[in-house]
Amino acid sequence: MTNPDLSARSAVAGWLGLCCLLVFCMVVLGGVTRLTDSGLSMVRWEPVSGVLPPLNQATWQAEFDHYRQFPEYQKINAGMSLDEFKTIFYFEYAHRMLGRAIGLVFAIGLFWLWLRRRLSRSLIPHLIVMFILGAMQGLLGWYMVKSGLVDLPHVSQYRLTAHLGLAILIYLYMLWVIFMLLERKPAVPVSRGLHRATVGLGLLTFVTVLSGGFVAGLKAGHAFNTFPLMAGQWIPPGYLALEPMWRNLFENIPSVQFNHRLLAITTFTLVLVFVFQAVRNKALAGFRRPVITLAGVMTLQVVLGISTLLWYVPVALAAVHQAVALLLLSVTLYVVFRFRKT
């Protein structure tokens, strides 16, 4: 006979797993939208009425005419044809529609599971937090777009990174709840030192991915396309060119790219040290598969990052780099979950 509690947990985990997959696709598609400079093609925010795209020549022309009133067309894309506009419009349209789809899947699944009494009391607070974070993400997305609809047709790298960071937090939060739902055996106790080490690696990996948001926001990947040196130097010229000094961390292209490289190499090195120590420890034999997977995904991500840089940020390769960044965070979170204190 099927355990009703186990059946309910599996149903909720499956629903959240689908939501996770959609958020994963949303982050990657958002990266493609950024890489193709499509994010400012839809200059209005219409959460309800904006479901359908233009359906005939007249509505397409009206949409294009509206776009032409804004700085991106006037200062960057002047002379763009209607067919060219359709290409960038569809990227942003797909991104927004996927966001609506995530909301619908979450709401419908939540209602159905509640109706079937599959939701435990302990789970309700987590679902409320997910709902609030999802609503905040939609508002933050439009707040980000608005930053590029003023005099300077450029989305704020601060708002872009905040938008990316919140999307990742939502994804990881759902994933953590899934891990809890699917856990069949009590966690194996680990030392406080190992627990802290995995949490530290997780935080460092998250910060490294966020620093990539500033690289994308400033298009810093299109500068210094050599490795390991930058303009023939270990520390690039102009590294601390801005005043006050803190602005270099977020607004200076040489600094932002160098810091992302430094964070990535540091994270890679510490991950390899951690994996080496964990594999050697016979008491951690049951943890070898996830930590070895972590080393493999981390290595792949470093190779993709260097390749993306050397090949001047091709859209397809950069999108894979972003997708593997999410995969790396997923594996890291699982390692943190397995090495948590009980």
N, C-alpha and C positions, 0 to 999 in steps of 0.2 A: 504494500500500500504506500502511496506517495505521501511524504511528510508535508502537511499543508503549509507549515512555516517555511520549509525549504522551497516549496513551489512558489510561494509569494515572494520570497527573496530573489529567486531566479527571474521571476516576471519583472520585478522592479529593476533588477540589474540589466535585463535585456532592453528595457525601455530607456534607461539612462545610458546604456551603451550606444543605442541608436542616436541619442542626443549628442553624446560625445563625438561620434563619427561625423555628425553634421557640423558640430563646432570646429572639428579638425579641418573639414573641407572649407568652412567659412574663413578660417585663418589663412589657409593657403590661397584661396580665391582672393582674399583681401590683399595678400602680397602681390598676386598677379595684377590686380587692379592698380596697385601702386606702381608696379614696374612698367605698366603700359600707359601710365599717366591718364588713367580713365576716371579717377575718383571724383573729379570736379565736373564731369559731363552732365550729371543730373543736379541742377541748381535749385531744385525745390524738394522739400521734405513733405511727402504726402503719405503718411502711414497707411491710410485706408484707400483713398482714391487713386493712389499711384501703383496699384497692382498690375494694371494692364499697360503694356508699352504702347507707343504710337502704332496705329493699325492701318493707316493709309498715308498717302503722300502729303495731304494737307496737314495732318497732325504731326507728321515727322518734320515738316517745314516749320511749323509753329514751335516745336520743341527746339529745333536748331536755331531759330531766330531768337528765342529766349536765351539760349546758351551764348549767342553772339553778343549779348548785352553785358557779359561779365568779363573780368580782366584776363582770364586764361585764353579766351579766343582773341581778344584785342591785342595782347602782348606776346603771346606764344604761338597760337594756332590761326592767326589771321590768314585768310585764303583757304582754310580747310573746306573740303567738299562735304556735301551731305552724306555721301557714302562713307567717308572717313569718320565723320561724326558718329554714324551708326555703330561703327566698330567699338569705339571707346564707350559709347552709351550702353551697349549690351553687356560689357564687362561690369560696369557699375550697377546696371539693372539686375544682373544675375546675383551680384553680391547682396543687394538689398532684398531680393526675393528669397534668397537662401536664409537670410536673417528672419524673415517672416515665417518661413517654413519651420525653422527651429522653434520659434514661439508656438506655432500651431501643434507641432509634434509634442512639445513639452506639455501644453495645456490639455490637449486631447488625451494623452497618456495619463496625465495626473487625474483627470476626471474619471477615466475608465477604471484605473486602479483603485481610486477611492470608492467608486460605485461597487466594485467587486470586493471591497474590504481587504485589499492586499497591502495597504500602507500601515506600518506599525507607528505607534505614537512617537517612538524615538526618531523616526525618519522625518516626521513632519517639519521640525525646525530646519533641517537641512534643505528640504524642498522649498521652504519659504525663502531661505537665503538665496537659493539658486534663482528663484523667480525675480527677486529684487535685483540681483546682480545682472540678470538678463535685461530687465527694463532699463537699468542704468547704462548698460552697454549700448542699447539703441540710441539713447539720448546723447551719449558720449560720441557716438559715430557721427551724428549730425553736427554736434559741437565742433568736431574735428573738421568736417567738410566746410563749415562756415568760415573757418580761419583762412581758407583759400579763395573765398568769394569776395574778398575786399580788394584793396589796391594791389597787393602783392599776390599773384596767383600761385601760391605755394602753401601747402598744408603745413601747419605748425608741427615741427618734429616732437615737441612736447606732447601735444594732443594725440599725434599718431602713436607715439610710444605708450601713452596712457591707454589708448584704445586697444592696442595689441596686448598690453599687460593684463588688462581686465579680461579680455577674451581668453588668454592663457589661464588665468586664475579660475575662471568659470570651468574651463575644460578640466583642469587638474582637480578642482573640488569635486566635480562629478566622478572623475576617475577614482578618487580616494573613497568615495561612498560606495562605488562599485566593488572596489577591493574588499571593503568591510562586508558587503552583502554576500560576496562569493567565497569568503574565507570559511573553510570547512573544519579546520583544526585550530586549536589555540596557538597563538604566536609563540615561537621558540624564544626564550629569554636571551638577550644579548647584553654585553657590558655597556655601561654608560658611555665609555669612550667611543665604541663603535657606533652607538646611536648618534652621538654628537657629530662624529665624522660624516655619517651619511646625510644628516640634516645640513651640515656645512656645505657638503658637495652639492646638495640640492639647491640651496640658496645661491651658491656661486654660479651654478648652471643657469638658474633663472635670471640672475643679474647679467650674465653674458648674453643670453638671448635678448633681454631688454636693451642692452647696448647696441644690438643689431638693429633695433627699432630706430635709434638715432642715426645709425649709418644709412638706413633706408630713407629716413626723413630728410637728411641732408644730401642724399645721393653721393655719399662719401665713397662708395664702392667704385665710382668711376674715376677716382683719383688714386695715384700711387699704385698702379697695377703691376707691381713686382712683389716678390717675396723671397727671402725674409726682409730685405732692405727696402726702405721707402726713399725714393729719390737718391739712392746710393748711400743712404745713412741708416743707422739703427734707429735713431730718433729723428723724425722728419723735420725739415725746416718749417718754421712757423708754428711749432707745437704749442707754445704759450704766447701766441700773438695777441690775444684779446685781454682786455681789462674790464672788470675785475677778473681775477684768475679763474674763478669757478665757471665762468662762461665757456672756457675752453672745453670743459667736460661735455657740453651739450650743443655748442654752436660753432665750434671750430673744426673744420673738416680733417686736417691732419691729426688733431688730438683725438677726435671721435674714432677715426679708423685705427689709429695706433692703440688706443685703449681697448677697442674690441679685439684686436689681435692679441694683445697682452692678456686680456681676460680669457680668451679662448685657449691660448697656449698654457696658461696657468691651470685652468680647469682640466685640460687634457692630461697634463703632467700629474696632477693630484689624483685624478681618476685612475690612471695607470698604477700609481703607487698604492692606492687603496685596493685595487683589484689584485695586485701582486701579493699584498699582505693577506687579503682574505682567502685567496686560493691556497696559500701556504699553510694557513691555519686549519688543522684537521678538525677542530671543533666546529668549523663553519662549512663542512662538506655539503650540507643541505642547501647552502646559499650559493654554491658555485655557478649554477646556471644563470641566475639573474645578474651576478656581478660580471661574469664573462660576457654576457650579452651587452651590459653597459659599456664595457671596454670596446666591443666591436662597433656599436652604434656611435660612440664618441669618436673613434678613429675615422669612421665613414664621414661624420660631420666635419671634422677638420679637413679631410681631403676635399670635400665638396666646397667648403669655404674658401680654401686656397684656389681651387679650380675656378670658382665663380669670379674671384678677384682677377686672376691671370687672364681670363677670357672676356674681361670687360662686361661682366654682369649680364650674360644672356638670360632672357626671361625664363626659359624652361629650366635651366640649371639653378638659377636663383630661387625659383619656386620649389624645386626639390630640396634645396638647402634649407628653406624655411620649413618644409614638411618634415625633414629629418630632425630639425631642431625640436619640433613638437614630439616626435618619436623619442628623442633623447630625454626630454623632460618626462615623458611617460615612463620610460624604463627607470629613470632616476627616482621617480616617485614610488615605483614599485619596490625598489631597493630600500628606500626610506621606510616604506610600509613594512617590509619584512624584517628590518632591523630596528623596529620601534621598540620602546620599553613596554613591558606588560605589567 
